[in-house]
Amino acid sequence: MMANQHKYSSILIIALLFFAGGHSDAASWRINNNANRHAHFTDINAAMNSSEVQDGDTLYLDPGCLLTSTQNITKRVTIIGTGYFLGANTHQEASVSGSVYLKAASTKVEGLKMTGKVYMSANNVTVERCYLGGVGYSGTAQYATIRQCYVPNGQIGGKGNTDTATANWTIENCIIIRTDGYDPIINLYCPTIRNNYVRPNYSSASAAVAHVSGATIINNIFINTRFIGNAELYDASDCIVKNNIFHVASYKTTYPGNVIIDTNTESAVFALTGTNEQRYTLKEDSPAKGAATDGGDCGPYGGIYPYVLSGYPLGMPRFDSSNVGTRAVDGQVRVSQQVTIQGQ
């Protein structure tokens, strides 16, 4: 076996050992609704109902796991999927099409495709590197973090711009597009909204951010591809609004300290090459380059937490290629496996 193949095999062995069990402080569990895969649990609900699963444990959804019913996360766990937009490897995606309720404080979900709606139902919940059908609330849910997520047609909404039940949310480094409803980000009290691309594209008037107060809105790109004169911010009172990319001419005086472009076409800002989230990398002469508060780039690929293509979870192995020999050599069949660890 070649040296680099041996290296990858070693990584694979370590990864499998990591998946197989936990340590004295926390345990790892596999979720798969395919009984033939012999996972620990068939869905997240079953894991939550088990006395063996404790706060601090990690649940891994197997490649190909598809959960269609509502999932309730009632323990402080970390839930990790396999990413999304996996191209030829879409069969390796793990996803939930039913609603997901995050009911335990300090829960984290990473790298999971959730096409149903996610409901924040506890404080300090983090949803990171996920594909989202939308985000809502159910009860008190302060200090939620929605980071590096792809929202192709959904809304992120709280209880109201004066209601502390959904106060202090952070929405950062996301791609949020709303095609069949109003206002992609709405009804939040004292949120931080930074380094996102937010695009309302509804057939009637719609703002990118609406009904927020006490917000910090910085380093974003807002382009309303439907109406060039439509407001990108609506009912945004007592907010810090700076170093964003807008195309609304009146904002030159309403929100000084931002970059105003004279068109609502995405091609003025983005490369628009590749598919899905790849389209929203900045083109070479983009006005968003160097326009952020820290001198870096506006939009999801700038800032402290740059958007990660396909939502690959941090530190997790993924299988890029494999090769099985067609004939035995010295009584052995040569197998090579290339594995990449997401290091960003």
Residue pairs with C-beta under 8 A, 6 or more apart in sequence:
1 9
1 334
1 336
2 336
5 336
5 337
5 338
8 336
8 337
8 338
8 339
9 336
9 337
11 317
11 339
11 341
12 317
12 337
12 339
15 317
15 339
18 28
19 28
19 30
19 60
20 28
21 27
21 28
22 28
22 57
22 58
25 56
26 54
26 56
26 57
26 58
27 52
27 53
27 54
27 57
27 58
28 57
28 58
28 59
28 60
29 40
29 41
29 47
29 53
29 57
29 58
29 59
29 60
30 37
30 39
30 40
30 41
30 59
30 60
30 62
31 39
31 40
31 41
31 42
31 43
31 44
31 47
31 59
31 60
31 61
31 62
31 65
31 67
31 94
32 39
32 42
32 61
32 62
32 64
32 65
33 42
33 43
33 65
33 66
33 67
34 62
34 64
34 65
35 42
37 62
39 62
39 65
40 47
41 47
41 50
41 59
43 67
43 69
43 71
44 59
44 67
44 71
44 72
44 73
44 79
44 96
45 69
45 71
45 72
47 53
47 59
47 77
48 72
48 73
48 74
48 75
53 59
53 75
53 77
54 75
55 75
55 76
55 77
55 104
56 76
56 77
57 75
57 77
57 78
58 77
58 78
58 79
58 80
59 77
59 78
59 79
59 80
60 80
61 67
61 79
61 80
61 81
61 82
61 94
61 112
62 94
63 82
63 91
63 92
63 93
63 94
64 91
64 92
64 93
64 94
65 94
65 95
66 94
66 95
66 96
66 97
67 95
67 96
67 97
67 98
68 96
68 97
68 98
69 98
70 98
70 99
70 100
70 101
70 116
71 96
71 98
71 99
71 100
71 101
72 101
72 103
73 79
73 100
73 101
73 102
73 103
73 104
73 107
73 109
74 103
74 104
75 104
75 107
76 104
76 105
76 106
76 107
77 104
77 107
77 108
78 107
78 108
78 109
78 110
79 107
79 108
79 109
79 110
79 112
80 109
80 110
80 111
80 112
80 313
80 316
81 93
81 94
81 95
81 109
81 110
81 111
81 112
81 113
81 130
81 311
81 313
82 92
82 93
82 94
82 111
82 313
82 316
82 318
83 93
83 111
83 113
83 129
83 310
83 311
83 312
83 313
83 318
84 93
84 95
84 111
84 113
84 130
84 131
84 150
84 310
84 311
85 131
85 150
85 275
85 276
85 277
85 309
85 310
85 311
86 92
86 93
86 310
89 319
92 319
93 113
94 112
94 113
95 112
95 113
95 114
95 115
95 131
96 112
96 113
96 114
96 115
96 116
97 115
97 116
98 116
99 116
99 117
99 118
99 119
100 109
100 114
100 116
100 117
100 118
100 119
101 119
101 121
101 138
102 109
102 118
102 119
102 120
102 121
102 122
102 125
102 127
102 141
103 121
103 122
104 122
105 122
105 123
105 124
105 125
106 122
106 123
106 124
106 125
107 122
107 125
107 126
108 125
108 126
108 127
108 128
109 118
109 126
109 127
109 128
109 130
110 126
110 127
110 128
110 129
110 130
110 313
110 314
111 128
111 129
111 130
111 311
111 312
111 313
111 316
112 130
112 131
113 130
113 131
113 311
114 130
114 131
114 132
114 133
115 131
115 133
116 133
117 133
117 134
117 135
117 136
117 154
118 127
118 130
118 132
118 133
118 134
118 135
118 136
119 135
119 136
119 137
119 138
120 135
120 136
120 137
120 138
120 141
120 144
120 166
120 169
121 137
121 138
121 139
121 141
122 139
122 140
122 141
123 140
123 141
123 142
123 143
123 144
124 142
124 143
124 144
125 141
125 144
125 145
126 144
126 145
126 147
127 135
127 144
127 145
127 146
127 147
127 149
128 145
128 146
128 147
128 148
128 149
129 147
129 148
129 149
129 308
129 311
129 312
129 313
129 314
130 149
130 150
130 311
131 149
131 150
131 151
131 152
131 311
132 146
132 149
132 150
132 151
132 154
133 151
133 153
133 154
134 151
134 154
134 155
134 156
134 157
135 146
135 151
135 154
135 155
135 156
135 157
136 155
136 157
137 157
137 158
137 159
137 165
137 166
139 165
140 165
140 166
141 158
141 165
141 166
142 164
142 165
142 166
142 167
142 168
142 169
143 167
143 168
143 169
143 170
144 166
144 169
144 170
145 169
145 170
145 172
146 156
146 169
146 170
146 171
146 172
146 174
147 170
147 171
147 172
147 173
147 174
147 305
148 172
148 173
148 174
148 300
148 305
148 306
148 307
148 308
148 311
149 174
149 175
149 311
150 174
150 175
150 276
150 277
150 311
151 174
151 175
151 176
151 177
151 184
152 175
152 177
152 276
153 177
153 178
153 179
153 180
154 176
154 178
154 184
155 178
155 181
155 182
155 183
155 184
155 185
155 186
156 171
156 176
156 184
156 185
156 186
157 183
157 185
157 186
157 187
157 188
158 165
158 166
158 169
158 186
158 187
158 188
158 189
158 191
159 165
159 166
159 187
159 189
160 166
160 187
160 189
160 211
161 187
161 188
161 189
161 211
161 212
161 213
161 235
161 237
162 189
162 213
163 187
163 189
164 189
166 187
166 188
166 189
167 188
167 189
167 190
168 189
168 190
168 191
168 192
169 188
169 191
169 192
170 191
170 192
170 194
171 185
171 191
171 192
171 193
171 194
171 196
172 192
172 193
172 194
172 195
172 196
172 303
172 305
173 194
173 195
173 196
173 300
173 301
173 302
173 303
173 305
173 306
173 307
174 196
174 197
174 300
174 307
175 196
175 197
175 277
175 280
175 300
175 307
176 184
176 185
176 196
176 197
176 198
176 199
177 184
177 198
177 199
177 201
178 184
178 199
178 200
178 201
178 202
178 206
179 201
179 202
180 202
181 202
181 206
182 200
182 202
182 206
182 210
183 200
183 206
183 207
183 208
183 209
183 210
183 211
183 234
184 198
184 199
184 200
184 208
184 209
185 191
185 193
185 198
185 208
185 209
185 210
185 212
186 209
186 210
186 211
186 212
187 210
187 211
187 212
188 211
188 212
188 215
189 212
189 213
189 214
190 213
190 214
190 215
191 212
191 215
191 216
192 215
192 216
193 209
193 212
193 215
193 216
193 217
193 218
193 220
194 216
194 217
194 218
194 219
194 220
194 303
195 218
195 219
195 220
195 292
195 298
195 299
195 300
195 302
195 303
195 305
196 220
196 221
196 299
196 300
197 220
197 221
197 223
197 280
197 299
197 300
198 208
198 209
198 220
198 221
198 222
198 232
199 208
199 222
199 223
199 224
199 225
199 266
200 206
200 207
200 208
200 224
200 226
200 230
200 232
201 224
201 225
201 226
202 226
203 226
205 227
205 230
206 224
206 226
206 230
207 224
207 230
207 231
207 232
207 233
207 234
208 222
208 224
208 232
208 233
209 215
209 217
209 222
209 232
209 233
209 234
209 236
210 233
210 234
210 235
210 236
211 234
211 235
212 235
212 236
212 237
212 239
213 236
213 237
213 238
213 239
214 238
214 239
215 236
215 239
215 240
215 241
216 239
216 240
217 233
217 236
217 239
217 240
217 241
217 242
217 244
218 240
218 241
218 242
218 243
218 244
218 292
218 293
219 243
219 244
219 291
219 292
219 293
219 298
219 299
219 302
219 303
220 244
220 245
220 298
220 299
221 244
221 245
221 269
221 288
221 298
221 299
222 232
222 233
222 244
222 245
222 246
222 247
223 245
223 247
223 264
223 265
223 266
223 269
224 230
224 232
224 247
224 264
225 264
225 265
225 266
226 264
227 264
228 247
228 263
228 264
229 248
229 249
230 248
231 248
232 246
232 247
232 248
232 251
233 239
233 241
233 255
241 255
241 257
241 258
242 255
242 257
242 258
242 293
243 257
243 258
243 259
243 291
243 292
243 293
243 298
244 255
244 258
244 259
244 298
245 258
245 259
245 261
245 269
245 287
245 288
245 291
245 298
245 299
246 255
246 258
246 259
246 260
246 261
247 260
247 261
247 262
247 263
247 264
248 260
249 260
249 262
251 258
251 260
252 260
259 287
259 288
259 291
259 298
261 268
261 269
261 287
266 272
266 279
267 283
268 286
268 287
269 282
269 283
269 286
269 287
269 288
269 299
270 279
270 280
270 281
270 282
270 283
270 286
271 279
271 280
271 281
271 282
271 283
272 279
272 283
273 279
273 281
274 281
277 300
277 307
277 309
277 310
278 309
280 299
280 300
280 301
281 301
282 288
282 289
282 297
282 299
282 301
286 297
288 297
288 298
288 299
288 302
289 297
290 296
290 297
291 297
291 298
292 298
292 302
292 303
294 303
296 302
296 303
297 303
300 306
300 307
301 307
306 344
308 342
308 344
312 318
312 342
313 342
314 342
314 343
314 344
315 341
315 342
315 343
316 341
316 342
317 339
317 340
317 341
318 339
318 340
318 341
318 342
319 337
319 338
319 339
320 338
320 339
320 340
321 337
321 338
322 335
322 336
322 337
322 338
323 335
323 336
323 337
324 333
324 334
324 335
325 333
325 334
325 335
327 333
